[in-house]
Amino acid sequence: MSDATDIIRPILFVIRLALWISAVIVMGLAAWVVTHVKGYRAVFTLVIAVLTTAFYIPSFFTSCMSRNRGYMLPLDIIFYALWLSAFIFVAQTDNVLGTDNVGCNYFSWTLTWGCTRRNSIEAFTFLAFFWTLCGMCLEIANIYLHARQFRNVPPANHPEKPTVVRDGPAWTTPDAPTQTTTGTTARPASAAADEQNVV
């Protein structure tokens, strides 16, 4: 298990970093749009980017933990759906009013810069969605590896406790009393040796 987690940890950290950078870029672009254009598509994308930037800071630490048990999986499931919705909202601006150019005007007053900005937001929104999906898959892999580790652990053997054998004597420890044929209990070998030393 250690070999698998050693491989997953750096990959998961890179994925978390790429997700966070994508969210920051989307946040900056969507914030500019919100200050100039009012609309639920830009506001929704901005809110998701801000929440991702804030909530995914602990993921940098959990991805480096040797005993990561999928702590970020619930957050990944939620933001997986949210980033997918944000990507759909941004992609819908292609067909605003049934024309191709109006969707670009949604993100700027000038058509040229509006298309560049919209395409950038759409690209980094998709990247954030993709990195969230990859992180969710690796968190599931961490949970599976952790469960497999505990399933394969052999039961603990305590030497101070006697082991009962079905087909042999009742006690198998060296100092344990053994049952003789006459029904009396024989003394342990160590106790007999101690008595001889005393004499």
C-alpha positions as YAML, in Angstrom:
chain: A
units: angstrom
residues:
- id: 1
  name: MET
  ca: [0.00, 0.00, 0.00]
- id: 2
  name: SER
  ca: [2.84, 2.38, 0.78]
- id: 3
  name: ASP
  ca: [4.11, 2.16, -2.79]
- id: 4
  name: ALA
  ca: [0.71, 3.08, -4.21]
- id: 5
  name: THR
  ca: [0.17, 5.99, -1.84]
- id: 6
  name: ASP
  ca: [3.68, 7.27, -2.51]
- id: 7
  name: ILE
  ca: [2.73, 7.51, -6.18]
- id: 8
  name: ILE
  ca: [-0.70, 9.04, -5.55]
- id: 9
  name: ARG
  ca: [0.42, 11.78, -3.15]
- id: 10
  name: PRO
  ca: [2.51, 13.92, -5.57]
- id: 11
  name: ILE
  ca: [-0.01, 13.44, -8.38]
- id: 12
  name: LEU
  ca: [-2.86, 14.52, -6.11]
- id: 13
  name: PHE
  ca: [-0.90, 17.57, -4.96]
- id: 14
  name: VAL
  ca: [-0.28, 18.66, -8.58]
- id: 15
  name: ILE
  ca: [-3.98, 18.18, -9.38]
- id: 16
  name: ARG
  ca: [-5.03, 20.25, -6.35]
- id: 17
  name: LEU
  ca: [-2.59, 22.99, -7.34]
- id: 18
  name: ALA
  ca: [-3.85, 23.03, -10.94]
- id: 19
  name: LEU
  ca: [-7.45, 23.20, -9.71]
- id: 20
  name: TRP
  ca: [-6.68, 26.10, -7.39]
- id: 21
  name: ILE
  ca: [-4.83, 28.05, -10.10]
- id: 22
  name: SER
  ca: [-7.68, 27.49, -12.57]
- id: 23
  name: ALA
  ca: [-10.20, 28.71, -9.98]
- id: 24
  name: VAL
  ca: [-8.13, 31.85, -9.32]
- id: 25
  name: ILE
  ca: [-7.98, 32.64, -13.05]
- id: 26
  name: VAL
  ca: [-11.73, 32.12, -13.43]
- id: 27
  name: MET
  ca: [-12.32, 34.27, -10.37]
- id: 28
  name: GLY
  ca: [-10.32, 37.16, -11.83]
- id: 29
  name: LEU
  ca: [-11.98, 37.00, -15.24]
- id: 30
  name: ALA
  ca: [-15.48, 36.53, -13.86]
- id: 31
  name: ALA
  ca: [-14.98, 39.38, -11.37]
- id: 32
  name: TRP
  ca: [-14.19, 41.75, -14.24]
- id: 33
  name: VAL
  ca: [-17.33, 40.61, -16.07]
- id: 34
  name: VAL
  ca: [-19.54, 41.06, -13.00]
- id: 35
  name: THR
  ca: [-18.35, 44.65, -12.52]
- id: 36
  name: HIS
  ca: [-19.34, 45.54, -16.10]
- id: 37
  name: VAL
  ca: [-22.18, 43.17, -17.03]
- id: 38
  name: LYS
  ca: [-25.01, 41.88, -14.85]
- id: 39
  name: GLY
  ca: [-26.12, 38.30, -15.33]
- id: 40
  name: TYR
  ca: [-26.56, 35.08, -13.39]
- id: 41
  name: ARG
  ca: [-24.07, 33.18, -15.56]
- id: 42
  name: ALA
  ca: [-21.13, 35.37, -14.60]
- id: 43
  name: VAL
  ca: [-22.22, 35.69, -10.96]
- id: 44
  name: PHE
  ca: [-22.65, 31.92, -10.54]
- id: 45
  name: THR
  ca: [-19.22, 31.23, -12.05]
- id: 46
  name: LEU
  ca: [-17.64, 33.87, -9.83]
- id: 47
  name: VAL
  ca: [-19.22, 32.42, -6.67]
- id: 48
  name: ILE
  ca: [-18.03, 28.90, -7.47]
- id: 49
  name: ALA
  ca: [-14.50, 30.18, -8.17]
- id: 50
  name: VAL
  ca: [-14.38, 32.10, -4.88]
- id: 51
  name: LEU
  ca: [-15.65, 29.11, -2.87]
- id: 52
  name: THR
  ca: [-13.14, 26.80, -4.54]
- id: 53
  name: THR
  ca: [-10.27, 29.17, -3.84]
- id: 54
  name: ALA
  ca: [-11.22, 29.31, -0.15]
- id: 55
  name: PHE
  ca: [-12.28, 25.73, 0.57]
- id: 56
  name: TYR
  ca: [-9.53, 23.95, -1.33]
- id: 57
  name: ILE
  ca: [-6.61, 25.45, 0.57]
- id: 58
  name: PRO
  ca: [-6.66, 22.53, 3.09]
- id: 59
  name: SER
  ca: [-6.43, 20.11, 0.15]
- id: 60
  name: PHE
  ca: [-2.77, 21.05, -0.26]
- id: 61
  name: PHE
  ca: [-2.09, 19.55, 3.18]
- id: 62
  name: THR
  ca: [-4.38, 16.52, 2.94]
- id: 63
  name: SER
  ca: [-2.86, 15.51, -0.40]
- id: 64
  name: CYS
  ca: [0.57, 15.24, 1.27]
- id: 65
  name: MET
  ca: [-0.64, 13.15, 4.21]
- id: 66
  name: SER
  ca: [0.60, 9.57, 4.28]
- id: 67
  name: ARG
  ca: [-2.72, 8.44, 5.80]
- id: 68
  name: ASN
  ca: [-5.09, 10.34, 3.55]
- id: 69
  name: ARG
  ca: [-8.43, 8.53, 3.84]
- id: 70
  name: GLY
  ca: [-10.35, 10.59, 1.28]
- id: 71
  name: TYR
  ca: [-11.00, 13.59, 3.50]
- id: 72
  name: MET
  ca: [-11.74, 15.87, 0.53]
- id: 73
  name: LEU
  ca: [-14.08, 13.46, -1.25]
- id: 74
  name: PRO
  ca: [-17.38, 15.06, -0.06]
- id: 75
  name: LEU
  ca: [-16.13, 18.46, -1.18]
- id: 76
  name: ASP
  ca: [-15.02, 17.01, -4.51]
- id: 77
  name: ILE
  ca: [-18.45, 15.55, -5.18]
- id: 78
  name: ILE
  ca: [-20.15, 18.90, -4.47]
- id: 79
  name: PHE
  ca: [-17.77, 21.01, -6.53]
- id: 80
  name: TYR
  ca: [-17.75, 18.47, -9.33]
- id: 81
  name: ALA
  ca: [-21.42, 19.22, -9.92]
- id: 82
  name: LEU
  ca: [-20.98, 22.97, -9.37]
- id: 83
  name: TRP
  ca: [-18.13, 23.33, -11.86]
- id: 84
  name: LEU
  ca: [-20.08, 21.29, -14.41]
- id: 85
  name: SER
  ca: [-23.02, 23.67, -13.98]
- id: 86
  name: ALA
  ca: [-20.74, 26.70, -14.30]
- id: 87
  name: PHE
  ca: [-19.25, 25.33, -17.50]
- id: 88
  name: ILE
  ca: [-22.73, 24.76, -18.94]
- id: 89
  name: PHE
  ca: [-23.77, 28.32, -18.05]
- id: 90
  name: VAL
  ca: [-20.71, 29.79, -19.76]
- id: 91
  name: ALA
  ca: [-21.15, 27.57, -22.80]
- id: 92
  name: GLN
  ca: [-24.79, 28.67, -23.11]
- id: 93
  name: THR
  ca: [-23.65, 32.19, -24.01]
- id: 94
  name: ASP
  ca: [-22.69, 30.86, -27.45]
- id: 95
  name: ASN
  ca: [-26.35, 30.72, -28.37]
- id: 96
  name: VAL
  ca: [-27.67, 33.83, -26.64]
- id: 97
  name: LEU
  ca: [-30.49, 35.25, -28.80]
- id: 98
  name: GLY
  ca: [-29.71, 32.65, -31.44]
- id: 99
  name: THR
  ca: [-26.54, 34.31, -32.80]
- id: 100
  name: ASP
  ca: [-22.88, 33.53, -32.34]
- id: 101
  name: ASN
  ca: [-21.61, 37.05, -31.71]
- id: 102
  name: VAL
  ca: [-24.03, 38.11, -29.00]
- id: 103
  name: GLY
  ca: [-22.53, 35.56, -26.62]
- id: 104
  name: CYS
  ca: [-19.20, 37.33, -26.88]
- id: 105
  name: ASN
  ca: [-20.87, 40.68, -26.18]
- id: 106
  name: TYR
  ca: [-22.15, 39.20, -22.93]
- id: 107
  name: PHE
  ca: [-18.61, 39.38, -21.54]
- id: 108
  name: SER
  ca: [-17.52, 42.76, -22.88]
- id: 109
  name: TRP
  ca: [-18.68, 45.86, -24.71]
- id: 110
  name: THR
  ca: [-16.34, 45.15, -27.62]
- id: 111
  name: LEU
  ca: [-16.80, 41.99, -29.63]
- id: 112
  name: THR
  ca: [-13.12, 41.06, -30.03]
- id: 113
  name: TRP
  ca: [-12.12, 41.26, -26.37]
- id: 114
  name: GLY
  ca: [-15.44, 39.76, -25.32]
- id: 115
  name: CYS
  ca: [-14.81, 36.57, -27.30]
- id: 116
  name: THR
  ca: [-11.30, 36.25, -25.90]
- id: 117
  name: ARG
  ca: [-12.52, 36.71, -22.35]
- id: 118
  name: ARG
  ca: [-15.45, 34.33, -22.78]
- id: 119
  name: ASN
  ca: [-13.25, 31.66, -24.32]
- id: 120
  name: SER
  ca: [-10.76, 32.03, -21.47]
- id: 121
  name: ILE
  ca: [-13.46, 31.69, -18.84]
- id: 122
  name: GLU
  ca: [-14.93, 28.69, -20.62]
- id: 123
  name: ALA
  ca: [-11.54, 26.98, -20.96]
- id: 124
  name: PHE
  ca: [-10.46, 27.46, -17.34]
- id: 125
  name: THR
  ca: [-13.93, 26.53, -16.08]
- id: 126
  name: PHE
  ca: [-13.64, 23.24, -17.94]
- id: 127
  name: LEU
  ca: [-10.14, 22.73, -16.54]
- id: 128
  name: ALA
  ca: [-11.42, 23.32, -13.00]
- id: 129
  name: PHE
  ca: [-14.18, 20.78, -13.63]
- id: 130
  name: PHE
  ca: [-11.66, 18.29, -15.05]
- id: 131
  name: TRP
  ca: [-9.19, 18.67, -12.16]
- id: 132
  name: THR
  ca: [-12.01, 18.26, -9.64]
- id: 133
  name: LEU
  ca: [-13.02, 15.02, -11.35]
- id: 134
  name: CYS
  ca: [-9.41, 13.74, -11.28]
- id: 135
  name: GLY
  ca: [-9.04, 14.66, -7.61]
- id: 136
  name: MET
  ca: [-12.29, 12.87, -6.79]
- id: 137
  name: CYS
  ca: [-11.08, 9.69, -8.51]
- id: 138
  name: LEU
  ca: [-7.78, 9.76, -6.58]
- id: 139
  name: GLU
  ca: [-9.59, 10.32, -3.29]
- id: 140
  name: ILE
  ca: [-11.70, 7.23, -4.03]
- id: 141
  name: ALA
  ca: [-8.47, 5.34, -4.73]
- id: 142
  name: ASN
  ca: [-7.11, 6.46, -1.34]
- id: 143
  name: ILE
  ca: [-10.21, 5.14, 0.41]
- id: 144
  name: TYR
  ca: [-9.90, 1.81, -1.41]
- id: 145
  name: LEU
  ca: [-6.20, 1.43, -0.56]
- id: 146
  name: HIS
  ca: [-6.83, 2.32, 3.07]
- id: 147
  name: ALA
  ca: [-9.62, -0.26, 3.33]
- id: 148
  name: ARG
  ca: [-7.47, -2.91, 1.64]
- id: 149
  name: GLN
  ca: [-4.65, -2.24, 4.09]
- id: 150
  name: PHE
  ca: [-6.83, -2.96, 7.11]
- id: 151
  name: ARG
  ca: [-8.40, -5.99, 5.43]
- id: 152
  name: ASN
  ca: [-4.99, -7.60, 4.86]
- id: 153
  name: VAL
  ca: [-3.56, -6.92, 8.33]
- id: 154
  name: PRO
  ca: [-3.02, -10.25, 10.18]
- id: 155
  name: PRO
  ca: [-4.53, -10.60, 13.64]
- id: 156
  name: ALA
  ca: [-2.32, -9.50, 16.49]
- id: 157
  name: ASN
  ca: [-0.50, -12.26, 18.41]
- id: 158
  name: HIS
  ca: [0.03, -11.48, 22.07]
- id: 159
  name: PRO
  ca: [2.77, -13.71, 23.61]
- id: 160
  name: GLU
  ca: [1.59, -13.08, 27.17]
- id: 161
  name: LYS
  ca: [-1.75, -14.75, 26.42]
- id: 162
  name: PRO
  ca: [-1.84, -18.56, 26.10]
- id: 163
  name: THR
  ca: [-3.00, -20.00, 22.82]
- id: 164
  name: VAL
  ca: [-5.63, -22.70, 23.00]
- id: 165
  name: VAL
  ca: [-5.05, -25.64, 20.65]
- id: 166
  name: ARG
  ca: [-7.98, -27.94, 19.90]
- id: 167
  name: ASP
  ca: [-6.09, -31.22, 19.32]
- id: 168
  name: GLY
  ca: [-3.25, -30.70, 21.80]
- id: 169
  name: PRO
  ca: [-2.75, -29.72, 25.42]
- id: 170
  name: ALA
  ca: [-4.92, -27.00, 26.83]
- id: 171
  name: TRP
  ca: [-2.00, -24.60, 27.34]
- id: 172
  name: THR
  ca: [0.91, -24.16, 24.94]
- id: 173
  name: THR
  ca: [2.97, -21.53, 26.73]
- id: 174
  name: PRO
  ca: [6.26, -22.71, 28.33]
- id: 175
  name: ASP
  ca: [5.36, -21.70, 31.89]
- id: 176
  name: ALA
  ca: [1.75, -22.84, 31.73]
- id: 177
  name: PRO
  ca: [0.67, -25.86, 33.82]
- id: 178
  name: THR
  ca: [0.04, -29.09, 31.90]
- id: 179
  name: GLN
  ca: [-2.54, -31.72, 32.69]
- id: 180
  name: THR
  ca: [-1.11, -35.15, 33.61]
- id: 181
  name: THR
  ca: [-2.73, -38.52, 33.04]
- id: 182
  name: THR
  ca: [-3.70, -38.89, 36.72]
- id: 183
  name: GLY
  ca: [-5.66, -35.67, 36.65]
- id: 184
  name: THR
  ca: [-3.20, -33.69, 38.75]
- id: 185
  name: THR
  ca: [-1.64, -30.52, 37.51]
- id: 186
  name: ALA
  ca: [2.09, -30.69, 36.88]
- id: 187
  name: ARG
  ca: [4.26, -27.78, 37.88]
- id: 188
  name: PRO
  ca: [5.89, -25.72, 35.17]
- id: 189
  name: ALA
  ca: [9.52, -26.44, 34.38]
- id: 190
  name: SER
  ca: [10.62, -22.97, 35.41]
- id: 191
  name: ALA
  ca: [8.99, -23.34, 38.85]
- id: 192
  name: ALA
  ca: [10.78, -26.68, 39.43]
- id: 193
  name: ALA
  ca: [14.12, -25.16, 38.43]
- id: 194
  name: ASP
  ca: [13.59, -22.29, 40.87]
- id: 195
  name: GLU
  ca: [12.96, -24.72, 43.74]
- id: 196
  name: GLN
  ca: [16.18, -26.64, 42.96]
- id: 197
  name: ASN
  ca: [18.16, -23.41, 43.01]
- id: 198
  name: VAL
  ca: [16.72, -22.51, 46.39]
- id: 199
  name: VAL
  ca: [17.70, -25.90, 47.86]
...
